[in-house]
């Protein structure tokens, strides 16, 4: 039973990290796009 609980906690942590990394990637892409738009405009 304890092992199952650990697995669930671990999965939850992994999901959190994935969401953070996705957010970072999106933020970096948005920054890149905004910089290019400013150069063009």
N, C-alpha and C positions, 0 to 999 in steps of 0.2 A: 504493500500500500504506500509506503514511504517513497519507494522508487517511482511509482506513478505520479505522485505529487511533484517530485523533483523534475520529471520529464515535462510535465505541464508548465512548471515555472520556467524551465529552460526554453521551451517553445515560445512562451510569452516574451521572454527576454530577446530571443532571436527576432521575433516579429517586430518588437519595438526598435531594435537596431536597424532592421530593414527599412522601416518607415522613416527613420532618421536619415539613412543613407540616400533613400529616394528623394527626400526633401532637399538634401544637400545638392544632389545632381540637378534637380529642377532649378534650384536657386542659382547654381553656376550657369546653367543654360540661359536662364532669364537675364542674368547679368551680361553674358556674352551678347545676347540679342539686343539688349538695351544699348550697350556700347556701340554696336554696329549701326543701330538706327540713329544714334546721335551723330556718328561720323557722316552718315549719308545725308542727314537733315541739316 
